């Protein structure tokens, strides 16, 4: 055996700490949290009033390749995560569902397919007793991709609607929504606490907040491998496939800046949600969050 087990553990410990120090040094110039007027854009500190347009620029540039990139970056695992996410929502034909930051329709299409499995769905649809999934996104390019995909799949406006809007100021009346869903979008919101309060506002009593987001990995070895893959491979894929390395460097950094599972559940509770919980997928690479307005 080349190395004794204890030596291998020591080497791994040293390498992991070197990598952590590298990450800390790489953003040491970021005065995150130093002012209420600033927030993070990846590892950069930027004025809050600038982040929305900066994030918008990122997604405008990659909109046409967004779903292809999701397949490549996650090795297809995002499909499993999204399937499990929608399955646990258990949507019915008459549920009023708001899909926030869901521009390309990836979650909305899954929800519609679940609704279509109801025995008398077509009858309900013809009698206008099916509630359309309302997709809200701040980025027009992402919405356009979603509209084109919906048309290709034969979804009517009775089943799905695409609306331009901001997660921090939703285009929906208070207490009108049965379920608020957001998938891989909350970390791109300038002020997640405001977005949570908006989610609470639009939900009816008994309504559910349902979120899927990248999270904090719970295994040190997996974290090291995941970091190396994220910072080395994903930007390269972004450069080759989407011709935009910077966009995917931002996306990788935004994951590291997002609150941990425990921290985010506290934000949900502060916004008013009850029965708050989360579920890790693949050791916390991704987490599913849920809470209710009671």
Secondary structure, DSSP 8 states (H G I E B T S, - for coil): --S-HHHHHHHHHHHHHHHHHHHHHHTTT--TTS-TTEEEETTEEEEHHHHHHHHHHHHHHHGGGHHHHHHHHHTTHHHHHHHHHHHHH---TT--EEEET-TT-HHHHHHHHHHHTSTTHHHHHHTT-S--EEEEES-HHHHHHHHHHHHHHT--TTTEEEEE-BTTB-SS-TT-EEEEEEES-GGGSS-HHHHHHHHHHHEEEEEEEEEEEE---S-HHHHHHHHHIIIIIIHHHHHHHSS-HHHHHHHHHHHHHS--HHHHHHHHHHTT-EEEEEEEEGGGTEEEEEEE--
